[in-house]
Amino acid sequence: MRRLTTAAVVALFLALVGCSSQQSSSPSPAPTTTTAAPTLSAAEQRQACVDAWAATLGARPADFNPETDTDPTPAACNGIPESDSLDAYMDGLMQHNRAGQDELRRQIDEAASADAQTP
């Protein structure tokens, strides 16, 4: 029974997190994070850009379609060398995905705990 509950929770989460096939006629713009600290080192500025990308990706609307919609570049990424821009985006994406995986683990543990408490 516990495996069935866990499998159902995982399937539900993956269905909710998976790519949407809906097309958005007018996507709402994702909020951007700005950092007004001109004295940041290159590493600090890059980390601020990665964090801003993670926040931007996390604020996507539910009907976001990666085939047709685009993410606005966060203001914190201004001044990042072009050669580092894609790396910062990918690191932000990984950070966002890691947060989603952590939330999935929390939900699975919560479901397993509730399942163990039922007689």
C-alpha positions in Angstrom: 0.0 0.0 0.0 2.9 2.4 0.8 4.5 1.8 -2.6 1.2 2.5 -4.3 0.7 5.7 -2.4 4.3 6.8 -3.1 4.0 5.9 -6.8 0.7 7.9 -7.0 2.3 11.0 -5.3 5.3 10.8 -7.7 3.1 10.4 -10.7 0.9 13.3 -9.7 3.9 15.6 -9.0 5.5 14.7 -12.3 2.3 15.4 -14.1 2.0 18.8 -12.4 5.7 19.7 -12.9 6.0 18.3 -16.5 6.0 20.4 -19.6 2.6 21.9 -20.4 1.2 21.2 -23.9 -1.0 24.2 -23.7 -0.1 27.2 -25.8 -0.3 30.6 -24.2 -1.7 33.3 -26.4 -0.3 36.1 -24.1 2.1 34.8 -21.5 2.4 37.0 -18.4 5.9 38.3 -17.9 7.9 36.6 -15.2 9.1 38.9 -12.4 12.8 39.6 -12.4 15.1 40.0 -9.5 17.3 43.1 -9.5 20.5 43.5 -7.5 21.8 47.0 -7.0 25.3 46.2 -5.7 27.9 47.6 -8.1 30.8 46.4 -5.8 30.2 42.7 -6.3 33.1 40.5 -7.3 32.8 38.6 -10.5 31.9 35.4 -8.6 29.3 37.2 -6.5 27.8 38.8 -9.6 27.6 35.4 -11.3 25.9 33.9 -8.2 23.4 36.7 -8.1 22.7 36.0 -11.8 22.2 32.3 -11.1 19.9 33.0 -8.2 17.9 35.5 -10.3 17.5 32.9 -13.1 16.3 30.3 -10.5 13.8 32.9 -9.2 12.7 33.8 -12.8 12.2 30.1 -13.7 10.3 29.5 -10.5 7.9 32.3 -11.3 6.8 31.0 -14.7 3.1 30.9 -15.1 1.4 27.5 -15.1 0.7 27.8 -18.8 4.3 28.5 -19.8 5.2 26.8 -23.0 9.0 26.5 -23.6 8.3 26.0 -27.3 6.7 29.4 -27.8 7.3 31.5 -24.6 10.6 33.1 -23.5 12.0 34.0 -20.1 13.1 37.6 -19.6 16.8 38.0 -18.7 17.0 39.1 -15.1 18.6 42.5 -14.5 21.1 40.9 -12.1 22.6 39.3 -15.2 23.5 42.6 -16.8 27.2 42.9 -17.0 27.8 39.1 -17.1 30.1 38.2 -20.0 28.3 36.6 -22.9 30.4 33.5 -22.6 29.1 33.0 -19.0 25.5 33.9 -19.7 24.4 30.4 -20.8 26.3 28.8 -17.9 24.6 31.1 -15.4 21.2 30.2 -17.0 21.9 26.5 -16.8 23.1 26.7 -13.2 19.9 28.7 -12.3 17.9 25.9 -14.0 19.7 23.3 -12.0 19.1 25.2 -8.8 15.4 25.5 -9.7 15.1 21.8 -10.5 16.9 20.9 -7.3 14.3 22.9 -5.3 11.6 21.0 -7.2 13.2 17.7 -6.3 13.5 18.7 -2.7 9.8 19.6 -2.6 8.9 16.3 -4.2 10.9 14.4 -1.5 9.2 16.4 1.2 5.7 15.5 -0.3 6.7 11.8 -0.6 7.9 11.7 3.0 4.8 13.5 4.1 2.6 11.0 2.2 4.6 8.0 3.6 4.3 9.4 7.1 0.5 9.8 6.8 0.3 6.3 5.3 2.3 4.8 8.2 0.0 6.5 10.7 -3.2 5.0 9.2 -4.2 1.7 10.7 
